[in-house]
């Protein structure tokens, strides 16, 4: 399938109009029963935080049912060590070398449905499953730095790390897969039964999980932070038109939005009172340039591509949901570099004339053609079509195919793409994107068993492995951030991976519902225990 940006924007406008139907002037108000949020997934697959292949809808349910040892303030990301807040743990401390972390648990915390008090035994059980190499668990790679976990007593837990981690709370404690499981319930029920009827300590307990009705949750009356304000239903409506129509007609209170140019303005035009809750930064959208493919193995061609792409123009198309990236770390996070702080040779900006000159210098005075593909999903296709249009002005022709989302991932993992648009959300742990996308050990393999270093950086040309190792061995947070900025500058010199834009995850909300806090940053899900109807 080949399409154009103009056709894509037309589809977005038509989608918004059809979805809201009859030019609806305002959102319907009549609604009783549980507060309902509809997500862009087909059906729930389970609510075990350690299950792999979770959908976005599953993650929303898990967030309500489970707690972690510490947390960020509602609606935010904790960016620095001092930003984290107590949750199941009342207090914590680290050793001077940041390789040992001790947590003192809150006493009297109860598991759902009479399963008893949460103790250090449950914490050791939860993390022990991540350490067990024989078990397949969600986000297992995030726990590679964990050596062992122990319980000195019933309400104390101590973690021992292989290397220092001054932001351990961000990298291994507040992630969804670090939600504390009930050991007793898990062992009694088994993984399969626990998946559909889980036991956590969170503000909601599970009433039912159904392919048609979604996930029904009721407030847990013994939650240590107080009782949730309203029952909750998580609905699963994959079709964008059906989901948006359910929102406009008042059948649901909140829906997962469409991250496509034109969608939000169209919704605002027909339902101006709609509230849009959006995380920042949301997803990091970056472009891998395959260094094993000509002409991308020539630095001058990669520099020309960087100069021809107008990040600010791409970000502006998303109506306030997007921010241009300079490097690989999101501008909102510690470790990101600012263009004004870079040496002149690394301040690429947008310069078509310079891009054409570099192409000619590289032996391509008449331009180049590069074959590549991307996903049909709205965010992927929108960004790549804009990049295609911008590169054309510099004489770089992208022969771009738009294919099924799952097929795109499968083909990328087999190293079949020359320019791979990569979209992923990260916590404010600034070394994670480099570990996942640029280490030589993460190099993609033709047999599909490699990692997500689609550029072959560190193999095709020298990379950043040594710099990353130095950063990982630094226990001081501020010094580690300085090393991350050195890595950012090196990647800008070599250009194996280009930061394009961040793109917020967005929920459209009926103003009759108040969730109790502003959404500013965070993962693509947030707590709803404070949500209540105000109209």
Secondary structure as the mmCIF struct_conf table of DSSP 4:
data_model
#
loop_
_struct_conf.conf_type_id
_struct_conf.id
_struct_conf.beg_label_comp_id
_struct_conf.beg_label_asym_id
_struct_conf.beg_label_seq_id
_struct_conf.end_label_comp_id
_struct_conf.end_label_asym_id
_struct_conf.end_label_seq_id
HELX_RH_AL_P HELX_RH_AL_P1 UNK A 5 UNK A 20
TURN_TY1_P TURN_TY1_P1 UNK A 21 UNK A 23
BEND BEND1 UNK A 26 UNK A 26
BEND BEND2 UNK A 33 UNK A 34
STRN STRN1 UNK A 35 UNK A 39
BEND BEND3 UNK A 40 UNK A 40
BEND BEND4 UNK A 42 UNK A 43
TURN_TY1_P TURN_TY1_P2 UNK A 49 UNK A 50
BEND BEND5 UNK A 52 UNK A 53
HELX_RH_AL_P HELX_RH_AL_P2 UNK A 56 UNK A 65
BEND BEND6 UNK A 69 UNK A 69
STRN STRN2 UNK A 70 UNK A 71
HELX_LH_PP_P HELX_LH_PP_P1 UNK A 72 UNK A 73
TURN_TY1_P TURN_TY1_P3 UNK A 74 UNK A 75
BEND BEND7 UNK A 76 UNK A 76
BEND BEND8 UNK A 80 UNK A 80
HELX_RH_3T_P HELX_RH_3T_P1 UNK A 81 UNK A 83
STRN STRN3 UNK A 85 UNK A 86
BEND BEND9 UNK A 87 UNK A 88
STRN STRN4 UNK A 89 UNK A 94
TURN_TY1_P TURN_TY1_P4 UNK A 96 UNK A 97
BEND BEND10 UNK A 98 UNK A 98
STRN STRN5 UNK A 100 UNK A 105
HELX_LH_PP_P HELX_LH_PP_P2 UNK A 106 UNK A 106
TURN_TY1_P TURN_TY1_P5 UNK A 107 UNK A 108
STRN STRN6 UNK A 110 UNK A 110
HELX_RH_3T_P HELX_RH_3T_P2 UNK A 112 UNK A 114
STRN STRN7 UNK A 117 UNK A 117
HELX_RH_AL_P HELX_RH_AL_P3 UNK A 120 UNK A 131
TURN_TY1_P TURN_TY1_P6 UNK A 133 UNK A 134
BEND BEND11 UNK A 135 UNK A 135
TURN_TY1_P TURN_TY1_P7 UNK A 138 UNK A 139
HELX_RH_3T_P HELX_RH_3T_P3 UNK A 140 UNK A 143
TURN_TY1_P TURN_TY1_P8 UNK A 144 UNK A 145
STRN STRN8 UNK A 146 UNK A 153
TURN_TY1_P TURN_TY1_P9 UNK A 154 UNK A 155
STRN STRN9 UNK A 156 UNK A 161
BEND BEND12 UNK A 162 UNK A 163
TURN_TY1_P TURN_TY1_P10 UNK A 166 UNK A 167
HELX_RH_AL_P HELX_RH_AL_P4 UNK A 168 UNK A 168
HELX_RH_PI_P HELX_RH_PI_P1 UNK A 169 UNK A 173
BEND BEND13 UNK A 174 UNK A 175
HELX_RH_3T_P HELX_RH_3T_P4 UNK A 176 UNK A 178
HELX_LH_PP_P HELX_LH_PP_P3 UNK A 179 UNK A 181
HELX_RH_AL_P HELX_RH_AL_P5 UNK A 183 UNK A 196
BEND BEND14 UNK A 197 UNK A 197
BEND BEND15 UNK A 202 UNK A 203
STRN STRN10 UNK A 204 UNK A 210
TURN_TY1_P TURN_TY1_P11 UNK A 211 UNK A 213
STRN STRN11 UNK A 214 UNK A 219
TURN_TY1_P TURN_TY1_P12 UNK A 221 UNK A 222
TURN_TY1_P TURN_TY1_P13 UNK A 224 UNK A 225
BEND BEND16 UNK A 229 UNK A 230
STRN STRN12 UNK A 232 UNK A 236
HELX_RH_AL_P HELX_RH_AL_P6 UNK A 240 UNK A 248
TURN_TY1_P TURN_TY1_P14 UNK A 249 UNK A 250
BEND BEND17 UNK A 251 UNK A 251
BEND BEND18 UNK A 253 UNK A 253
STRN STRN13 UNK A 254 UNK A 256
BEND BEND19 UNK A 260 UNK A 260
TURN_TY1_P TURN_TY1_P15 UNK A 261 UNK A 262
HELX_RH_AL_P HELX_RH_AL_P7 UNK A 263 UNK A 270
TURN_TY1_P TURN_TY1_P16 UNK A 272 UNK A 273
STRN STRN14 UNK A 275 UNK A 278
BEND BEND20 UNK A 280 UNK A 281
STRN STRN15 UNK A 283 UNK A 289
TURN_TY1_P TURN_TY1_P17 UNK A 291 UNK A 292
BEND BEND21 UNK A 293 UNK A 293
TURN_TY1_P TURN_TY1_P18 UNK A 294 UNK A 297
BEND BEND22 UNK A 298 UNK A 298
HELX_RH_AL_P HELX_RH_AL_P8 UNK A 299 UNK A 308
HELX_RH_AL_P HELX_RH_AL_P9 UNK A 311 UNK A 316
TURN_TY1_P TURN_TY1_P19 UNK A 317 UNK A 320
BEND BEND23 UNK A 321 UNK A 321
STRN STRN16 UNK A 322 UNK A 324
BEND BEND24 UNK A 326 UNK A 329
TURN_TY1_P TURN_TY1_P20 UNK A 331 UNK A 332
BEND BEND25 UNK A 333 UNK A 333
TURN_TY1_P TURN_TY1_P21 UNK A 334 UNK A 335
HELX_LH_PP_P HELX_LH_PP_P4 UNK A 336 UNK A 338
HELX_RH_3T_P HELX_RH_3T_P5 UNK A 339 UNK A 341
BEND BEND26 UNK A 342 UNK A 342
HELX_RH_3T_P HELX_RH_3T_P6 UNK A 344 UNK A 346
HELX_RH_AL_P HELX_RH_AL_P10 UNK A 352 UNK A 361
TURN_TY1_P TURN_TY1_P22 UNK A 362 UNK A 363
TURN_TY1_P TURN_TY1_P23 UNK A 365 UNK A 366
STRN STRN17 UNK A 368 UNK A 375
BEND BEND27 UNK A 376 UNK A 377
HELX_RH_AL_P HELX_RH_AL_P11 UNK A 378 UNK A 392
TURN_TY1_P TURN_TY1_P24 UNK A 393 UNK A 395
STRN STRN18 UNK A 396 UNK A 403
HELX_RH_AL_P HELX_RH_AL_P12 UNK A 405 UNK A 413
TURN_TY1_P TURN_TY1_P25 UNK A 414 UNK A 415
BEND BEND28 UNK A 418 UNK A 418
STRN STRN19 UNK A 419 UNK A 425
BEND BEND29 UNK A 428 UNK A 428
TURN_TY1_P TURN_TY1_P26 UNK A 430 UNK A 431
HELX_RH_AL_P HELX_RH_AL_P13 UNK A 432 UNK A 437
TURN_TY1_P TURN_TY1_P27 UNK A 438 UNK A 438
HELX_RH_3T_P HELX_RH_3T_P7 UNK A 440 UNK A 442
STRN STRN20 UNK A 443 UNK A 443
TURN_TY1_P TURN_TY1_P28 UNK A 446 UNK A 447
BEND BEND30 UNK A 448 UNK A 448
BEND BEND31 UNK A 450 UNK A 450
BEND BEND32 UNK A 452 UNK A 452
STRN STRN21 UNK A 453 UNK A 453
TURN_TY1_P TURN_TY1_P29 UNK A 454 UNK A 455
STRN STRN22 UNK A 457 UNK A 457
TURN_TY1_P TURN_TY1_P30 UNK A 458 UNK A 460
STRN STRN23 UNK A 461 UNK A 461
BEND BEND33 UNK A 464 UNK A 464
HELX_RH_AL_P HELX_RH_AL_P14 UNK A 465 UNK A 472
TURN_TY1_P TURN_TY1_P31 UNK A 473 UNK A 473
HELX_RH_AL_P HELX_RH_AL_P15 UNK A 477 UNK A 494
BEND BEND34 UNK A 496 UNK A 496
STRN STRN24 UNK A 497 UNK A 503
STRN STRN25 UNK A 506 UNK A 509
TURN_TY1_P TURN_TY1_P32 UNK A 511 UNK A 512
STRN STRN26 UNK A 513 UNK A 514
BEND BEND35 UNK A 516 UNK A 517
BEND BEND36 UNK A 521 UNK A 521
BEND BEND37 UNK A 523 UNK A 524
TURN_TY1_P TURN_TY1_P33 UNK A 529 UNK A 530
STRN STRN27 UNK A 532 UNK A 533
#
